[in-house]
Every structure is written in C-alpha cells, then in structure tokens.
Amino acid sequence: MPQLGVPAPRTDSRLAPGRVTVDDDPRPPRPLSAPGRPHRVAVLVTPGMAPFETGAVVEVFGLPRPEVPGPWYTLDVCTPDPDVPVAMVGGFSLTVAHGLDVLGAADTVVVPATVDVRTGPEPRVVDAVRRAAGRGARVVSICSGAFTLAAAGLLDGRRATTHWRYTEEFRRRFPAVELDPDVLWVDHGDVLTSAGSAAGIDLCLHLVRTDRGSVVANTVARRLVVPPHRDGGQAQFVDAPVPDAAGTDGVSLAMASVLRDVAAPVTVAAMARTALMSERTFLRRFTERTGTSPVRWVVGQRVQASLPLLEGTDLPVEEVGAAVGFASPATFRHHFGQLVRTSPSAYRRTFRRDEPAGAA
C-alpha cells in the first residue's frame, strides 16, 4: 500500500480531485480596493429572508478585529427600500439604512438566499447586482442567491453551485449555467457561488483567506469556533449520522492520528487499523462521514499545514513540502496547485506575514 499523497500525480488517479473548486480565470487579479481605504463589503437583505446567512456575513466582515493586523473590511447591509422595516423569517424585522446604490458601489457584493426561487429576485435587485459586477465588484452568492447572479447573466457559461435541493429548478431556468450541486463553493475570482447556509461561512472564510492569508482566516475561524477550512470540492450532502461528539468513533480516531503528525507516512490500511475496521468498511464510512476519500483528505490537510510555513518562514518550497509529508517537490507543487490554484512560490509572495498587510 503506497503512502498517501506520495504517488506521482499523473499515475495515481485517486489523487485527482473529482470536483475542482476554483476555476481558471486568465484575467489578472484586481486590486482589493482603492489604495488607502478598507475593502468595502455589502450584503443584500430582502423581505422574507432567513437571518442566518446575513448574520454570518456580518460576523465575518462586520465585527472589529483588533487581533488582526492592518485595516479590516467595512460592511454595509443594504436593501431595496431603506428605512422601511424588512420582515425576516422568525417574526421580527430589521431596519436597514442603506439602499441599492450603496450595494452597487461596494468592492464585494454578497447575495444571500432568494426568498422564492420560483418567482426570482426583483428586477431592480438584479440590475444592481449586474451594475456592481460591471464596475468590477466581486460578486458572491450564498445558497439560492445563485438564482440572482444567474438572472443577472453573471454565470452563463460558467460552473456554479447552489443548494442541492434547488438543482432541478435552477437547471430548468438557467440552462446556460454549468451547475455543480455536489460542491460547497465555486470560485471564479470575480464571481463566487456557494451551497446551503453553512457553506456560506466556508465561502466567507475562503474570501478572507484569499484576501489576507491563512493565518488571518484561521484567526477569524477560531473566534467563530468553526473549522478553519473545508475544501470547496467537498460534498454538500453527507448521508451519515451526527458524529460522536467526543471524537471516539473509529473515523474520528483515524483522522486524529493523522493530524497529530500530518507529515508522518500513512496508508489507508494504517488508518483502518486505527479505526478498528476493515479497509473496505473504513473507506465507506470515511466517505459517508466526510464526503471525500482518505487520500484526498490527507492531501488537503498537508496542503493546509503548508500555508503557515509559506507565510511565516524562509524555508525553501522543497523543504516546506517535505515538512508536511510530500515525498517530492513535484508532488507538493501539483497538489498545492490543484487545491489552492496557484503555486507555493506565488502564494508565498502574496501572503508573506512580514510584508505590510494590504488593505482588506
């Protein structure tokens, strides 16, 4: 049994991700914001929405972050009719001060779930989102907010995702979009879509990681008390019971054994022995539990472990790869590129901690 992550990338099909999370975009990256000012995020609120997704956006981008160096984001909550109470699911209302003009002027526009996917968003909301994208804003959807982005024409000819339960309706209404209902989020750089409500948190943390690096994203995740990273290609729906909260089930024990020393050689057989299962049973239960394979999970953990080393040390890239368990620099670069969609060297140039933090 070969060690996980060691086989050459061109010969071991198990290591090829079945779902790519970040699509290639030939355009050069745009500046996050104008020099000298924070990055402006705006989130849309419309009558009848559930508050969870809006609250997640506010939690990530709207709270002060004194523990994070450099300027943080600014956040505006916007609605089509400002100062008119916005009725929310749960029997309460919000008073929102900003209108669609502020939404259209933001650097990043976040569109949470559409209230009724059958009727679709208001035309003026669609127009505001389209105008924001036209002037260069990054546009993000959570859950059925993808219907709004699709109605604005931002997803035609592109991969996108939304909540799995809306797959049939979305494909019927937007056949020009390549819908992938099996992933947590898809990132095109300028347009990003995510699955159900909790996946919105994953996507918000991905935005922070993209803008400010893994150390800052992990700091925010710790404050939120959520996992710092879930691969965007992870399955949306995992048909499995709630795991043992104490982490004493076999799969949890196997995962914990890997995380104690992510660089140590490991095989599926060894993980199965730790879990006290046959390999076949372990593979099935691991996939049921996580939505991915042990091989892919271990590779992802090793890539994740490499990020702080690239950001905070001067170790050569080759040594970074070896330090987190990759057998060769070529294997490290391959898997890093598959998951992060850039090279380790380019990531280091962007996110070096000792360089002045850019405007968020």
C-alpha positions in Angstrom: 0.0 0.0 0.0 1.6 3.3 -1.1 1.8 6.2 1.4 -1.0 8.7 1.0 0.0 11.7 -1.2 3.2 10.1 -2.3 2.3 8.6 -5.7 3.2 10.6 -8.8 0.2 12.8 -9.7 0.0 11.6 -13.2 -0.2 7.9 -12.4 -2.5 7.7 -9.3 -6.0 8.6 -10.3 -7.1 8.6 -6.6 -5.3 11.9 -6.1 -7.0 13.7 -8.9 -9.8 15.8 -7.4 -13.2 14.9 -8.7 -14.6 18.3 -8.2 -12.5 21.4 -8.9 -13.3 24.3 -6.5 -11.6 27.2 -8.2 -11.9 27.6 -12.0 -9.1 29.0 -14.1 -9.5 32.7 -14.9 -7.0 34.2 -17.4 -7.6 37.7 -16.2 -5.1 39.3 -13.8 -6.3 39.8 -10.3 -7.9 43.1 -9.5 -6.8 45.2 -6.5 -9.0 44.5 -3.5 -9.8 48.2 -3.1 -8.5 51.6 -3.9 -5.2 52.4 -2.1 -5.7 53.9 1.3 -9.1 52.6 2.2 -10.5 49.4 3.5 -12.2 46.8 1.3 -16.0 47.5 1.3 -18.4 44.6 1.6 -22.1 45.0 1.1 -24.7 42.3 1.9 -28.2 42.3 0.5 -31.3 41.9 2.7 -34.8 41.4 1.2 -38.2 40.8 2.9 -38.9 37.3 3.9 -35.3 36.2 4.2 -33.9 34.0 7.0 -31.4 35.8 9.1 -28.7 33.2 9.3 -26.8 33.9 6.1 -26.9 37.7 6.7 -25.7 37.2 10.2 -22.8 35.0 9.0 -21.6 37.8 6.6 -21.9 40.4 9.4 -20.0 38.1 11.8 -17.1 37.6 9.4 -16.8 41.1 7.8 -18.6 43.4 10.1 -17.1 42.8 13.6 -13.9 44.7 14.6 -10.8 42.5 14.5 -8.3 44.0 16.9 -6.4 40.7 16.9 -5.7 41.0 13.1 -3.0 43.4 11.9 -3.9 46.1 9.4 -7.3 47.5 8.4 -10.3 45.2 8.4 -13.2 45.2 6.0 -16.1 47.7 6.2 -19.6 46.3 5.9 -22.9 47.8 4.7 -26.2 46.0 5.0 -28.4 47.0 2.0 -32.0 46.6 1.0 -34.1 47.8 -2.0 -36.2 50.1 0.3 -34.0 51.6 3.0 -35.6 52.7 6.3 -38.6 50.5 5.7 -38.7 47.6 8.2 -37.6 44.4 6.5 -39.7 41.5 7.7 -37.5 38.4 8.4 -38.3 34.8 9.0 -38.9 34.3 12.7 -41.3 37.1 13.3 -39.0 40.1 13.6 -37.9 43.0 11.3 -34.7 44.8 10.5 -34.3 48.5 9.8 -31.7 48.9 7.2 -30.2 52.3 6.4 -28.5 51.6 3.0 -30.1 51.1 -0.4 -29.1 49.5 -3.7 -26.9 52.5 -4.5 -24.5 51.5 -1.7 -24.7 47.9 -2.7 -23.6 48.8 -6.2 -20.6 50.8 -5.0 -19.1 48.0 -2.9 -15.9 46.1 -3.7 -17.6 42.8 -2.7 -21.3 42.2 -3.0 -22.8 39.3 -1.1 -26.3 38.0 -2.2 -27.8 35.6 0.3 -30.7 33.2 -0.4 -33.5 34.3 -2.7 -36.8 34.2 -0.8 -38.7 32.3 -3.5 -36.7 30.6 -6.3 -39.9 30.2 -8.4 -40.6 33.9 -8.7 -37.0 35.0 -8.6 -35.5 38.3 -7.4 -36.8 41.7 -8.1 -35.6 43.3 -11.4 -34.1 46.2 -9.5 -32.0 43.9 -7.4 -30.9 42.0 -10.5 -29.9 45.4 -12.1 -28.0 46.5 -9.0 -26.0 43.2 -8.9 -25.3 43.5 -12.7 -24.1 47.1 -12.3 -21.8 46.2 -9.4 -20.2 43.4 -11.5 -19.9 45.7 -14.4 -17.9 48.2 -12.5 -15.5 45.4 -11.2 -17.0 44.3 -7.9 -16.5 40.8 -6.7 -20.0 39.2 -6.5 -20.7 36.3 -4.1 -23.9 34.2 -3.6 -24.9 32.0 -0.7 -27.4 29.2 -1.2 -30.2 30.2 -3.6 -28.6 33.6 -4.1 -27.1 32.0 -7.1 -30.5 32.5 -8.8 -30.0 36.3 -8.6 -26.5 36.0 -10.0 -27.8 33.8 -12.8 -30.6 36.2 -13.5 -28.0 39.0 -13.9 -26.2 36.9 -16.5 -23.1 36.5 -14.4 -23.0 32.7 -14.5 -23.6 32.0 -18.2 -21.1 29.5 -19.5 -19.6 29.1 -16.0 -19.6 26.5 -13.3 -21.6 27.4 -10.3 -23.3 25.8 -7.3 -26.4 26.4 -5.1 -28.2 24.3 -2.5 -28.7 20.8 -3.8 -32.5 20.9 -3.3 -32.8 23.6 -6.0 -30.9 21.7 -8.7 -33.8 20.9 -10.9 -35.4 24.3 -10.8 -32.0 26.0 -11.4 -31.2 23.9 -14.4 -34.6 24.4 -15.8 -34.4 28.2 -15.6 -30.7 28.7 -16.4 -29.6 26.0 -18.9 -26.6 28.2 -19.9 -25.0 27.7 -16.4 -22.9 24.6 -15.7 -24.4 23.8 -12.3 -22.5 21.5 -10.0 -24.7 20.7 -7.0 -22.1 18.4 -5.4 -19.6 21.0 -4.1 -19.6 23.6 -1.3 -18.5 26.5 -3.3 -17.0 27.5 -6.7 -14.6 30.4 -7.1 -14.0 32.2 -10.5 -12.2 35.1 -8.8 -14.8 37.8 -9.8 -17.9 35.6 -9.2 -18.3 33.0 -6.4 -21.2 30.8 -5.6 -21.8 28.6 -2.5 -24.2 25.9 -1.4 -26.6 25.9 1.6 -26.4 28.3 4.6 -23.5 26.8 6.5 -21.4 26.7 3.3 -21.7 30.5 3.2 -19.4 30.6 6.3 -16.9 28.4 4.5 -17.0 30.8 1.5 -16.7 33.9 3.7 -13.6 32.4 5.3 -12.3 31.4 1.9 -12.6 35.1 0.9 -10.7 36.2 3.9 -8.0 33.5 3.2 -7.8 34.8 -0.4 -7.5 38.4 0.6 -5.4 38.1 3.8 -3.9 34.7 4.0 -4.4 31.5 6.0 -3.2 32.9 9.4 -5.8 35.7 9.4 -8.5 33.3 8.1 -7.7 30.8 10.8 -7.8 33.6 13.5 -11.3 34.5 12.4 -12.3 30.9 12.3 -11.1 30.4 15.9 -13.2 33.3 17.0 -16.2 31.9 15.2 -15.5 28.5 16.7 -15.8 26.8 13.3 -13.3 24.6 11.3 -10.8 26.9 9.6 -11.1 25.3 6.2 -13.4 23.0 4.3 -12.3 22.2 0.7 -14.8 23.8 -1.7 -15.0 20.5 -3.6 -16.3 18.6 -0.5 -19.7 17.1 -1.0 -22.7 19.3 0.1 -24.8 16.4 1.4 -23.2 13.6 3.5 -25.7 10.9 4.4 -24.3 10.0 7.8 -25.4 10.4 11.4 -24.1 13.2 13.6 -20.6 12.1 14.6 -19.6 11.2 18.1 -19.2 14.5 19.9 -16.3 13.1 22.0 -14.5 12.1 18.8 -14.2 8.4 19.9 -15.7 6.8 16.8 -13.3 4.9 14.5 -13.2 7.5 11.7 -12.5 10.3 14.2 -9.7 8.4 15.8 -8.1 7.7 12.5 -8.3 11.4 11.5 -6.9 12.5 14.8 -4.0 10.1 14.4 -3.1 11.7 11.1 -3.4 15.2 12.5 -1.1 14.5 15.4 1.7 14.4 12.8 0.5 15.3 9.3 3.9 14.7 7.8 4.2 11.1 9.0 3.9 8.3 6.5 0.4 7.0 6.5 -1.7 4.5 4.5 -5.4 3.7 4.2 -4.6 0.3 5.8 -3.0 2.0 8.8 -5.9 4.4 9.2 -8.3 1.4 9.0 -6.3 -0.4 11.7 -6.6 2.7 14.0 -10.3 2.8 13.3 -10.6 -1.0 14.1 -12.2 -1.6 10.7 -11.5 -3.4 7.5 -10.2 -1.2 4.7 -13.4 -1.6 2.8 -15.6 -0.6 5.7 -13.3 2.2 6.6 -13.3 3.7 3.1 -17.1 3.5 3.0 -17.6 5.1 6.4 -14.9 7.7 5.9 -16.7 8.8 2.7 -20.1 8.8 4.4 -18.7 10.9 7.2 -16.7 13.4 5.2 -17.9 13.4 1.6 -14.3 12.7 0.4 -11.8 9.9 0.3 -9.0 9.4 2.9 -6.4 10.1 0.3 -7.9 13.4 -0.7 -8.5 14.4 2.9 -4.9 13.7 3.9 -3.5 15.6 0.9 -5.8 18.5 1.8 -4.5 18.5 5.4 -0.9 18.5 4.2 -1.5 21.4 1.9 -3.3 23.3 4.7 -0.4 22.7 7.0 2.0 24.1 4.4 0.3 27.5 4.3 1.7 28.9 7.7 5.2 27.7 6.7 5.0 29.5 3.4 3.6 32.6 5.1 5.9 32.8 8.1 9.2 31.1 7.4 12.0 31.3 4.9 12.2 27.5 4.3 12.6 26.7 0.6 9.5 25.4 -1.0 11.0 22.0 -1.4 11.6 21.8 2.4 8.1 23.1 3.1 6.7 20.2 1.1 8.9 17.7 2.8 8.0 19.1 6.2 4.3 18.4 5.7 4.7 15.0 4.2 5.0 15.2 0.5 7.6 12.9 -1.0 8.9 15.2 -3.7 8.7 18.9 -4.7 6.8 18.0 -7.8 4.1 16.2 -5.9 3.8 19.1 -3.4 3.5 21.6 -6.2 1.0 19.5 -8.1 -1.4 19.1 -5.1 -0.9 22.6 -3.9 -1.9 23.9 -7.4 -4.9 21.6 -7.5 -6.3 22.8 -4.2 -5.1 26.5 -4.0 -5.0 27.2 -7.7 -1.6 28.9 -7.6 2.0 27.8 -7.0 3.6 27.7 -3.5 6.0 30.4 -4.5 3.3 32.7 -5.8 1.2 32.1 -2.6 4.3 33.0 -0.5 4.8 36.2 -2.4 1.2 37.2 -1.9 0.8 36.3 1.8 4.2 36.8 3.5 3.4 37.8 7.1 6.5 40.1 7.3 5.3 42.2 4.4 2.9 45.1 5.1 -0.6 44.0 5.1 -2.6 45.2 2.2 -6.0 46.9 2.5 -8.6 44.3 3.2 
